[in-house]
Amino acid sequence: MHKYFIYPLLLLSLLVNSCKTSEMTSQASDPQRVDDPSPGQPGQADTESGQQTTDPMKPDEYDTRSLTSQMNEFSFELFKNISQDSPVQNLSFSPVSLNMAMAVVYSGAREETLNQTAEVFGFEKDLGLFHPAYHEYLSGLTQLAHDTLVDFNLANRVFLEETYPILQQYRQAVEKWHGGAFEKTDFVNNPRGAEKHINSWVEDVTRSRIRDIIPSGTLDALTRMVMVNAIYIKSDWKHPFEEHKTQEQRFTTIEGEEAMHDFMIQREDRIPHYESDDVKAIELPYTTPELSLLLIRPNAENIRDLSPYLPSQGKYMEIIEGLSTGDVHMEIPKFKVESEFALVDYLKQMGLQDIFDQRADLSGISGKRDLLVSAILQKVFFEMDEKGSEAAAATAVVVTTTAIMPDPEPQEPFRFIADRPFIFVLKENRYHTPLFVGQFVK
């Protein structure tokens, strides 16, 4: 039986600048530095967990809901920027993939690099507060592994150059707060072999949905770390569509053209729905109550620009809190979207600057200011049909040195006809964080 899948994959490759190669190689030859930096090195002032507490007297007002609310704000803002650059393209983006990747990098950020990353991504600047809140969120996701209605797997791996020294505090932080495991890898002498090994690991975790996440030639003798986080989720719709009811109907594209497309058709009396002056929305539940797919369709008949309808965190929560369960007639296209993004320029426009140049301070990783982020890439696959939906995502960050009560049943059902451009948000239902955000416009 066709199931619902998510395979967000996070990939981080940490490289050391060629101008530092000889220095780093020399230091790496000292086995004492590989995981146990000598006294007095940068980073020793950190706490045992690798935290850097900037305000130990700060009231405990920062919790996981605060974190996820801020992350959601960032996620929707970034997707809006992406959408505005590609208004006539079908898109799918994975905020959780990017956020989880950057959270691992953030654990090693210090000073202004930490401040900028926190401000852009919505992370708490005090790592002593950020780490527990983030870990609670991550733990909530991993609890899906115990849900018999969903097949879930979350795997984290840090492939570490076998001669490269990292601070013990950073290792502890990644293992404790991010659930990461380290694996020594020979990037210096066998980068092609390392690429194949990591790609094979990724294929295994994602059941071959993500192939060749690292293109040949990406890694070289300067590579020091590749961090990978892969999520796998598989579940059916709670109310599957009947295939014999699927039929061809007109869809009006963002460019005003009409095209025939396969629409899934169903009437169901247990669907959460919402309506305002400008949009209609429905929430399609999966067999697990922990996940759902939110569809948002503008009311305007002639849509030439979807960006005004893309939700902010405030509008998103207004929709979610305004959902009421009732009888809904749905007509929704079957679709498949594949997207690929280079995200550095978007993040620079949002205010993340230092981490991409010589001003970067990621000294919480190695004890030295020897790393910078040179690329952040993401690939996403999303498909939905009568039985469920399938999604996959991959994010690569290259670092280089320098319960709702039902309303009374209406006489007529709420109608949700997605025959024009619409937005979709695949979310987890504890904190309502978007795992995937996308637009279907053509």
N, C-alpha and C positions, 0 to 999 in steps of 0.2 A: 504494500500500500504506500502510495506517495505520502510523505510526511512533510512537516515544517522544519526547516533547518536554519540555523544561524552559524556561520563560521567567521566571526570577526577575528582577524589575525593581526597582531601587532609586531612590527619588526623594527629593531633599533640597531644600527651599526655604528660603533664608536671607533673612529680612526685617529691615529696620531700623526700630526703634521710632519712632513718630511724634514723640516728644519730642526725638529726635535728628536729625530729618529735615533741618532747616535747616543744622545743623552739618555733617552728612555731605555734603550737597549742596555746601556751600561747599568742603569739603576735596576732594571729587571733581572740582571744576572745575580743580584743579591737576593737569595731565597727568603731572607728575613722580611723583605718588602712586599712579597707577593700578596700576603694577606695580613701581615702584622707590621705596620709601619713603625719605625723606630721613634722613640720619644722626641717630642719637640717638633714633629712634622705638622704641616697644616692639616687641620681636621681633628687633631687630638682633643680639641676643646669641646667637640661634640659629645652628646650623651652616649651611653652605651648602645642605644638603639639606633644611633646614627642621626638623631634629631639635632636641630639647632634651635633652641628655644629663645626667641627674641624678646618675649615678654612673659616671664614665668608668673607674674602676678595678675595676668589678664583673667577676668572672670570666665568661667566655663560656659560661655554663651554660644560657642561655636560647636554645632553638632552635625550629624550626617545630613539632616534636612537642609541646613544652611549650605553645606558643601554642594549637595546635588542641585539645589535651587540656582546657585551661582554657576555651576557647570552647565545647567540647562540653558541659562541666559547666553553663555558663550556659544554653546552648540547651535542654537537657533540663529544667533547673529552671524556666525561663520557660514552656516548654510545659506543664509540670505545673500551674503556676499558672493558665494559660489553661484547661486541661482541667477543673480543679476549679471554675471559674466557669461552665463550660458542659458539665456531665457527661453530658447526654442529647443532645448535638448532635454530628453528624459534623464533624470539624475537620481542617484542614490548615494548617500554619504553616511558613514558610521561614526557618530560622535563618540560612542563609548570606546571604539578602537583607538581613536586619536587621544582621548583623555587618559586612557589607561597607559598608553605608550609614554605620553609626556609626564605622567605622574612618576614613572620610574626615573626619568631624567631629572625631574624636579627634586627628587630626594637628594640629588647630588649638587643642586644649584645653591649658590651662596650670593650674598650681597645684592647688587642691583639686578643681576640675572635672576635671582630668586624673586625679587620684588616685581619685575616685569612679567615673569611667567605667572606669578600669583594673580596679578591684576588682569591679565588677558584671559586666563583659563578659569578664574574664579576660585583658585586655591587659597586656603588660609596661609598667610605669610609665616605664621608660627608653626614650624614643623611639628612641634610638640602637641599641637592641637590638630593639625592636618592629618597626620598619620593615623591616629585612632579613628577619626571620622571617616577617612577614606577606607580604612580596613573594615569598618562596620559595613560600608556599602559593598565592598568586594566580597565580604563574607556572606552578605545577603544574596548575592548572585550565585555564589558557590553552593548555597543551600538548595538550589534547583537540582543538584545532583541527587538529592534524596527524594525528589518529587517523582512518584511512580507514573505520572501522566506526561512526563517529558524526559527525553534522553539528553542529558546535559554533561558537558565536560569542559573544564577550565584548566588550561595548562600554561605554565610560565617557565621559560627557560632562558638563562643568560649564558650564551656561548662566549667564553672568556679566553683571550689569547693566553696560552699556557705560560708565557714568560712575562706577562704584564702585571705589575703590582697595583692592587686596589686597596683602599682602606678597609680594614676590618669592620669599621662602623657602617660603611656603605653596604658591604655584604650583608651584615646583620639587618639593616633597614630593609633591603630588598627581600630577604628571606622572611622577615617577620611581618612587614606591613603589606608587601605585594605578593606574597606566596611564591616568590621566585626561587628557582633552583639553578645553580651554576654548573657549567660543564666546560672543562678545559679543552681548548681547540687550537690546532696549529694553523694560525693564519699566516704567520711569517714565512714558513717553508712550503705550505700547501694550501694556498687560498682557494684554488679551484676545487680541491677535495672538500674544503670547509663549506663552500657554496652548495655542493652536491649533498653533503650530509645534512645541512640545515634545511634545504629544500625538501629532502626526503622526510625529515621529521615533520615539517609543515604539512606535507601531503598526507602523512599518516594521521595526524591530528584532525585534519579537515576532510578526511575521506576523499582525497584527491580533488577537492573543489578548488583549492588554491595550488597552482603549479608554478614552479620556477619563480617564487617570490623574490629571489635574489637572481637577477640576470647575470649571465656569465660575464666575468670581468668587473663586477661591482666591488668585490673584496680583493684586497692585495696585501702585501707584507706589512702595510701600515695599520691594518685593521686590528683593533684591540678587543672590541666587544660587539656581539650581536645579541640583542635582547628580543626574545619572541614571546608574545602572549597570544594564545589561540583559544577561542571560545567555540564550542559546538553545542547547538540546541536543536532538538528534533521533537515536534509535536504536531498534532492535527488541529484543524478548526474544531471548535466545540459544536458548531452547527454547519457541517459541510454543505456545499452547494451540490445540487443534483445535476450531473453532467448532461442529461437529456434535455434540460431546460436551457442550456447555453445556446445562444443564437447570435447571428451577425446583426449588428445595429450600427448606426452612424455615431461617430465620435468627431466633434469639432475641435481641431487642433489649435494651438496657441497662435498659429499663423492664419487662422480663419478658414482653413481648408476642411472639407468633410472627407472622412475615410471610414470604410467599413471595418468593424473589429468584432471579435468574439466577446460577448458580454455574459457574465454569470448572473443568473436571475434567481431570486429567492424572496419569499415572504416569511419572516420569523418574528414571533411576538416577544422575544427576550433579548432585544438588541438595544444597548444604550445609544441615545441619539441626542443631538443638540441643534438648535437653530438660533441665529441672530439675524440682524438686518443684512449682513454681508456674507455670511457663510452658513452651510449646513455641515454637520459632522456625524459620523457613526463610529462605534467602537466594536470591532469584530473580535470576539474572544477565542482563545485557543483552548484546547482540552485542559491545559494547566491554567489555573486562575492567576498565575504569576505574570503572564504575558498577554498582550493584546495588540491589535493593529488599529490605529486611529486614522480614519480617512476624512479629509477636510476639503469640501468643494465650494468654491465661490458661488454666490447666487447669480451674479451677472451672467448674462447669456453670451456676450461677446468679450472674451477675455484675451487681451493682447499682452498683458503683463501680470504675471502671477505674484511678483514680489510684494505688492501691498497686502496680500492675503497670507503670506508666510508668517506663522505665529512668532511672537516674542514669548518669553517665559510667562509674562502676565496674561497674554491672550490664551496661551496653551493651557494654563491652569484654570482660566475662566471657562474654557470649553470642557475640561475634565470635570470640574466641580459643577458644571451646569448640565451634565449628562443625565437623562432620565430614561429608564428602561420601558420599552413598549413594543407595539406592533410596527414593524418596518418592512417596507417593500424596497428591495435593493436591486440595482442593476449596475454591475461593476465590471470593468474590463479585466480580462486575463492579461497579464503583461510580464515582460522580462526587461530588466534594466541592467546595463553594465556600465560602470563609470570608472574613471581614473583621474586622480588629482595630484598636482604638485602644490603643496600647501604653504611653502615658506613665504611667498609674496603676500598671500592673504593674511598670515600671522604678523608679518611686518606692518601691514596696513592697520592692523588692530592694536599695534603698539609693542609687539615683541621684537626687539631690535638687537640687544647686546648678545643674545645667545647664538647669533649667526655670524659673528665676526670676532676679531681679536679681543674685544672687550668681555667676551664670555667668561664667566666664573662658574665652572663646574668642578671646583676643587674638592667638593664633597665626595667625588668618585675616586680620584687617584691621589688626592693630597696636593695636587699641583694645578695651576691654571693652564692646563695643556689641552683642553678639549673645547670644541665648538660644534654647533649643529650646522651641517651643510646641506641637508635635504630632508624633507618630510613628504613622503609619497603615500598614496592610498589607492587601492583598487577595491571595487565593490561590485558584487553580483546580487541582484534581487529579483525573484520571480514568484508570482502567486497564481494559483489555479483553484479548481473546485475543492480540492482536498486540503489545501494549505498553502504555505509560502516557503520559498527557499531563498536564503540570503547568505552571502559570503563577503568578507571584507579583509583587506590587508593594509596595514599602515607601516611605512618604513621611515624611521628617523635616523639619518646619518649624522654622526657627531664627529667632528674633526678638530684637531687642536686649534690652537689659537683659534463598604457594601451598600448598594443603592436600592431604595424601595421602588417597586414598579408603580407607574402612574395608572389610573383607570384606563382600560383599553379604549382607544378612540374608535369612532364609527368607521373612519377611514384610516389606513395605515400612514405612518410617516413615510414620505417617499424620498429616497436617496438615489438619484439617477446620475451616475458619474459619466456623463456623455460630453464632458468638457474638461479642461485641465484641472487636476486636483493634487493635493498634497497627501502623503502618507507618512505616518510615524509609527514605527514598531517600537514598543516600549515595555519596560518592566513595570509592574504595578505597585511596588512597595513605595518607591520614591518618584515614580513616573519619569524616570530618565529615559531619553530616546536612545535606543540601540541603533536604529537606522532612521534617517529622515530622507525623504525623496520627493520628487515631483514627476508626474506623468502628464505630459503636455502634447504628445504627438504619437 
